[in-house]
């Protein structure tokens, strides 16, 4: 069950309060009955079903657009091949040294396996 807050003009609230008092019920019950009757009337008119179909079609169209956009992001086949850099020959590219990844470890670092075995093989 959901809770809502509603604002009423003073004269409408006075009428609502009077109806609730005369029917020996609560204001909330009167509001709920009025909303249920309004929804039942709208559904009986048939116009809601036609509008719902339009909204569902729009939701389907937007979902297909989003699927296509996501699919284009993760498409496994590249659309274009990367162009070779201009102004440099292949020979000069291969002659350049490649950067190597080095991992620095703090002084006295022991790998977890060495600590578990209790042996000290020196800091790595």
N, C-alpha and C positions, 0 to 999 in steps of 0.2 A: 504494500500500500504506500502511495506517495502522499506527501504533504505539500500543499501550496499555500501561498499568501495571496489574497485578493483585496483590492481597494474598491470601495463603493462610495458613491455620492451619498451624502447624509440622508436625503429623502428616500433613495432606493434601499439603503440599509434599514431605515425606519420601517419601510413596508415589509422587507424581508423578516425583520424581527417580529413584526405584528403577525405575519402569516405563521411563523414558527410557534408563536405563543398561542394563537387561535387553534392550531392543529395539534397542540400539545406535543411538540417535537423540538428538535434543535435546529439552529440556523444551518449547521453543517448538513443535516439530513435534507433540509429544503433545497439547499444548493445542489447536493448530489442528485436528488430527484430531478431537478430542473436540467442539469447537465445530461443525465441519462435520457430524458425525454427529447432533448435537443438532438443528441446523437442519433437516437432511433428515428427521428423525423428526417434527418439528413440522409441516413442510409436508405430509408423508404423512398426518397425522391429519386434515387438512382444516379444522380449527378456525381456523387462521390466515387463510384466505381469507375466512371469514365476518366475522371481526374487522376485517380490512382493508377490507371493504366498508362497515362501520359508520364506520370512521375516514375513509374517502374521502367518505362522505355528509356527515359533520360538517365536513370541510374545505370542501366545496362550499357548504354552508349559510353558514359563516362568510365565505367569499369573496363570496357574494351580498349579505350584510349590509354588508360593507365597500364594495362597489361602490355600493350604494344610498346609503350615507352620503356617499361622495365625490361622487356625482351630485347629491345635495341641496346640497352646498357650492358647486358650480359651475353650478347651474341658471341659465340665462340669463334666465328670466322671473321678475321679483320677485314674491314672494308677497303683499306688502302695499305700499301707497304710503305714502311718508313723510308724517306729519301736519304741518300748518302750525303754526308756533310760536304759542302762545297769548299773549294780552295785548298783541300788537303788530299794527298794521295793515299792509297791503301798502305803503301810502304811506310810512310811516316806514322800512320796509326799503329801498325804492328810493332814498330821500333820503340814506341813509348812504353815505359815500365808500367805494369798494372799495380794499382794500389792493393795492399794486403791488409786484411783485418787482423789486428793484434788485440789480444785480451789482456788487460792489465789486472793483476791480482795483488791484493795487499800483502805486505811482508808477513811471513809466517802463515800464509794460507795453506790449508791442507784440504785436499778433496774429501768429500763425504765418505768415500769408500775407505780411504786411509784412516780416517778418524774412527770408523766403525770397527776396523780390524785391529785397532790399537797400535798399529805400526806407524813409525815416522820415517818417511822416505825423503824427507827434506822438503823445503818449500818449493813449490812449482812456480 
